[in-house]
Amino acid sequence: MNDPGVPRGCRSKDLQVWALDEDRYRFTSYLLDESFGGHYEGDGDSAVIHHFTAEGVVTGDDLVLSERTIRAVVHQFGECPLVTIKAQALIGNPIADGWRKKVLGHLGGVQGCTHQVNLLLSLSDMVILIHHQRLNVHSIFGRNSLDSGNWLASSWGDAEKFVGFCHALSGESPTLHKAAEARKLQGDQKPD
């Protein structure tokens, strides 16, 4: 529904990840809250309520946060940007292991800003994005390679980290069975 007379809110988030080399990745992310159909200072029928950005670098298998910058571009209160300084404590922590607990431990509740916490928690989504980048170096991604199991089998060292993450990668799922069969056909050799 997009009736201009009806008040509504919209939250947009984005996360992009680029390989710098085989062990380091740069990321950019943002969280943007907008309000429509209300009363706002100035012209227009909408306003940006929150806009926070994060960028940085992660390294290694566990995606350790080695660089990070958070910006409070648009915020409601003067205290909001102060939390970006507290988030410095997260540098050196792995995003692939225990990230949620670390973020909430440093910035949960009144220690932090709910919007910055939400943005930082979403950085864990880069685990799967980087996983796909790593697998796609060794195997063509597509319906045929997925159905045959070749996509997972071609880089099993990375893929096996995700066993148990969801129903398609659990126990004796058909997906894992296909990958095991494909590994047998490939002679269980890992790519260089």
N, C-alpha and C positions, 0 to 999 in steps of 0.2 A: 504494500500500500504506500503510495507516494502522494497523498493529498496534502498540498501545501498548507492547508488550514489546520491540519491535525498535528499536534506536537509529537515529535518523535526524536529518538536519539540513535546514533550510529557509531559503532566502534569498528575501526579498521586496524589491522595489524599486518605487518609484512616482515619477512625474514629472508635475506639473500646471503648465500655463501659462495665464495670463490676459493679454489685451490691456489695457494701461493707456490707450493711444491708438494711432494707426496706426504709431507708430515705437518704442514701448516696451512691454515685456512683463515681467510678474512671474512668477517660478517658485518652486515648492517641490518638494523631492525628498527621498526617504529611502532608506536601505539598512538592512535589518533581518535579522540572522542569529539563528536559534533552533535549539536543540538539544533533542531529545526522547528519552525512553527510557533515560536514563543516570542517574547519581547526582549530585544537586545539593544544595547547602546550602539549608536551609529546606524548606518543604512543596512538594509538586508533583513532577511527572515531566518538567518542561521548564525551560528557562532561556533568556533573551535573552542572546546572546553579544556581539553588536555591534548598536548602533543609532546611526547617524549621520544627520544632517539637513543639508540645504543649502537656502538660499533667497536670492533676489536679484532683480536687474533686468538685462535685456539691452536694448540699443538699436541702432537702425539696421539696414540691410540685412545687415550681417555679424554682427549680434547681439553687439555688444561688451558684455562683462561690465562693468557700471558699479557694481553693488552686489552684495555677496555675504557671507553669514554661514554658517559651518559649525559645527555643534554635535556634539560627541562625547557623546551622551546616555548610552550604555552602551558601555564599552570594557574590554579586558582589562588593559591596562597603563597605568601613570601617564604614560608618554611619549606615548601616543596623542593627547591633546588638543593637545600642543605643535605638531603638524603643521598644525592649523587656522590657526595664525599664519603659517606658511610659505606657505599657500595665498593669502594676501593679494597675493602677487606676480602672481597671475593676473588681477586686476582690470585692466581696460583692454585685454584680449586678446579677439579675436573668437572666438566659439564656432563660427561657420559656416566658419572657415578656419584650419586648422592647430592646432585645439584639442588634439587628441591629443598632438601633438609638444610643445606648451607644457606640458601637464599632466605628461607623463612627464619632460620636461626639468627641471621644478621639483621634482617629488615622486616621481620613479621610484626604485626600489630602496630603499636605506637612508636616502635623503633624506626619505622619506614613509611613509605608512601605506597598506598595500594596500587597505584598505576605503575610506578616503577617496579614494584614487586611482580606485577602481572607481566610486564615487559621482560624482566630478567628470567622469570620462570619459563617463558616461551622460548628462551634460547636453547632449552633442551631439545627443541624440535630440530635443531641443526644436526643432531646425532643421526637421524635417518636420512637427512639430505646429504650428509657427508658419506654415509654408508652407500647410498646409491651412486655417488660420484666414484667411490672406490671400486665398486662392482662393475660399473660401466666402463672402466679402463680395461677390464679383462674380458668382458662379454658384451655382446650386442643386447640391448634391452628391447623387448617387444613381445608380442603374444606368443610367437613360436618358441623363443628362448625361455619364456615363463612356463609354458605348457610342457616343454620337454624337461625342465629342471636344470637346463644348462646355465641359466643366468646365475642361480644360487651356487651351483656346483663349481663354476669357473673361479670363484674366489671364496672358497669355503672358509678360509681363515677369518675373513671379515663377516661372512654370513652367519656362521655358527654362534656369534655373539647375540644374535637376535632370536635364537630358539627359545620359545616360551613367552615371547612378547605379545603374541596375539593368537587367536584361534587357528589362523592359517599356518602358523609356525610352532604349533604345539604338538607334543607327543608324537603320535604316529599319523600326523596329517598327510593327506595326499601330496601336498606341496613338498614336505620334507622327504617323503618316499620317492618322489620324482627326482629330487636333487641327489639322493643317495644312489639311485639307479644311474643317473647321469655321471656321478663321480666314478662309479664302477666302470662305465663305458670309457671314461677318460683315463682310466688306469690310476685314479686317485692322485693324479699329479697336479700340484698347484702351479699356477702360472708364475713366470719370473717377474 
